[in-house]
């Protein structure tokens, strides 16, 4: 397989994932993850005295907006299915856009590092609208004949969120 073919395969994987999220096919979306997934969204800050981009996000073990495992993701999905997740009544409508996909070798032969930019538009009710923009750093692992997400780090560009909640997935 050429690098070009691999890029198209991974890009198609990410576009399919976005479609599953926008279609609210969350059970099927969960199947895209390995059992040892780390789904992490660090907090973004605006430090006054640093030019180092690493200083603008929290580190592992510090405050994070999301720090999820497969089990906690499964619990969130199950809660959404009950109709009792009040922040999602009525359900949000989302549109996930993925771009600037870069595919690199991973730490093992069966893994790839995939970096991408995203924009997620969410609307709910008549007047509630949110736009989230950022980047994702994923580790994709080949399991059998399928790619699965083994690690996802989501870094929002916004340091201050205007949204009343973060009840959607990225």
BELNORBEL-V455315 format. One record per helix or strand of 3 or more residues. SS is the DSSP state (alpha for helix, beta for strand). FROM is the first residue (numbers start at 1). TO is the last residue. Records with the same first field share a line. If there is no record, write none. Layout:
# BELNORBEL-V455315
SS->FROM-TO ; FROM-TO
This chain:
# BELNORBEL-V455315
alpha->3-22 ; 26-30 ; 53-56 ; 70-82 ; 86-88
beta->33-42 ; 64-68 ; 93-105 ; 111-124 ; 128-143 ; 146-156
